[in-house]
Amino acid sequence: MLKVEANFQLGSLNTLKLECIAECYAHVSTTGELREALSEARQRSANINVLGGGSNLILNRYLPGMTIHMGLQGRELLEESADDVVVRFQAGEEWHETVLWANAEGYFGLENLALIPGSVGAAPVQNIGAYGVEIAQLIECVHVVDSRNGDIRGLTAAECCFSYRNSLFKTSEGKHLIISAVDLRLSKRPVVNTSYPALREAVPHDAATPSDVLTAVVAVRQSKLPDPSVEANVGSFFKNPIVDRVTAEHLKGDYPDMPQYPVDANTVKLSAAWMIDQLGWRGVEELGVSVSEKHALVVINKSARYASEVIEFTDKITSSVSERYSVSLDREPEFVGSG
Ligand SMILES: Cc1cc2nc3c(=O)[nH]c(=O)nc-3n(C[C@H](O)[C@H](O)[C@H](O)COP(=O)(O)OP(=O)(O)OC[C@H]3O[C@@H](n4cnc5c(N)ncnc54)[C@H](O)[C@@H]3O)c2cc1C
């Protein structure tokens, strides 16, 4: 029997440790419970919020509607050939545990995505990526439940419309789709991707194994990123902005040291961290919120209780980047709820 709780405190269920009251809250452990929670929300005409590990959310004080906390567990080998496997992971599985399990089984491809906090179900939502790999490259099928009617279906990677930190699930066309499981195609032959410069430095030898890469990714991340269980944060607070080539050339003329990464023939990715660093924000603390000493893209909640303080502080960063570079920064985590 599904338990629905009213006025539930989400403070311990988000890694930014912001206080937030959910109007209704249900933890779901099976697809049946998930469909039951959706049906209950429809009966109450309540909107639906999905919560995984809460590591990519900025929760405002009050979250109206039904908050469904994804707890579906389990993994299943669906296909196996000499070259690869397809494994189904339920949405509530912890992402880093999934990476460790796959590597230990000899199913390769996830190593570069090690130590990203959160759940399997949230991984396709923002097409998680790190060190030259995005989950989009490994997706065979994303299983979804339609919150409008409870219908179940599977989407191919192409249907998920993945791009940089984006997917169908973030758009108005896909917001009603709740991810219940993800099928990943993983290689049985050792795959090693050390193309990303920081990783290449950490794994310099050519005979590196996937386990070497996994170990290096964990070590590099631990040295560069604050641990959310110690310092409340949501990883990168801003996306790296993508600008057109002409804008990038002007910026390079004005700021010759500015790092730039071509995306395609027409667009260039800029480093949000570099701009924030140049403006002297690293280590600055206001309103109980600070920019991490370790990484200029990471915002730490030191003592703020509410999202309003985080937003007020980070808006100052966005404004200063806009004034100096005429570049607008977009937030990476989703801001939900009302103040
Ligand atoms: C220290 C740190 C480092 C990080 N590093 C990276 C990184 O290297 N790369 C990267 O891409 N991200 C990174 N992140 C961001 C975050 O870990 C990922 O976005 C992660 O996938 C979020 O998972 P979650 O379960 O915590 O999602 P939540 O924060 O709970 O939810 C995020 C969004 O997904 C939606 N959602 C969650 N589950 C489902 C579901 N089952 N179905 C439909 N929608 C769902 C939520 O409604 C919300 O909109 C980092 C975060 C931290 C704190």
The ligand as an ORCA input file, in Angstrom:
! r2SCAN-3c Opt
* xyz 0 1
  C      29.534     17.034     -6.458
  C      28.672     16.916     -7.699
  C      29.282     16.615     -8.905
  C      28.508     16.499    -10.072
  N      29.155     16.188    -11.248
  C      28.444     16.061    -12.386
  C      29.104     15.738    -13.621
  O      30.332     15.537    -13.665
  N      28.343     15.628    -14.723
  C      26.998     15.817    -14.705
  O      26.356     15.694    -15.772
  N      26.341     16.113    -13.554
  C      27.031     16.246    -12.401
  N      26.385     16.567    -11.224
  C      24.931     16.805    -11.237
  C      24.078     15.578    -10.785
  O      24.840     14.697    -10.039
  C      23.477     14.845    -11.994
  O      22.665     15.725    -12.736
  C      22.630     13.647    -11.549
  O      22.251     12.907    -12.686
  C      21.392     14.053    -10.758
  O      20.804     12.872    -10.223
  P      19.750     12.921     -9.037
  O      19.204     11.549     -8.896
  O      20.367     13.522     -7.844
  O      18.649     13.877     -9.675
  P      17.717     14.945     -8.911
  O      18.545     16.098     -8.487
  O      16.884     14.276     -7.899
  O      16.793     15.397    -10.131
  C      17.353     16.138    -11.202
  C      16.254     16.345    -12.283
  O      15.913     15.091    -12.858
  C      14.518     14.818    -12.641
  N      14.423     13.376    -12.381
  C      15.066     12.677    -11.413
  N      14.764     11.372    -11.515
  C      13.892     11.257    -12.563
  C      13.208     10.168    -13.161
  N      13.355      8.914    -12.702
  N      12.381     10.420    -14.207
  C      12.222     11.676    -14.683
  N      12.853     12.750    -14.159
  C      13.681     12.536    -13.106
  C      14.108     15.660    -11.450
  O      12.729     15.926    -11.465
  C      14.944     16.910    -11.698
  O      14.348     17.710    -12.689
  C      27.126     16.683    -10.039
  C      26.500     16.974     -8.807
  C      27.275     17.092     -7.648
  C      26.602     17.369     -6.320
*
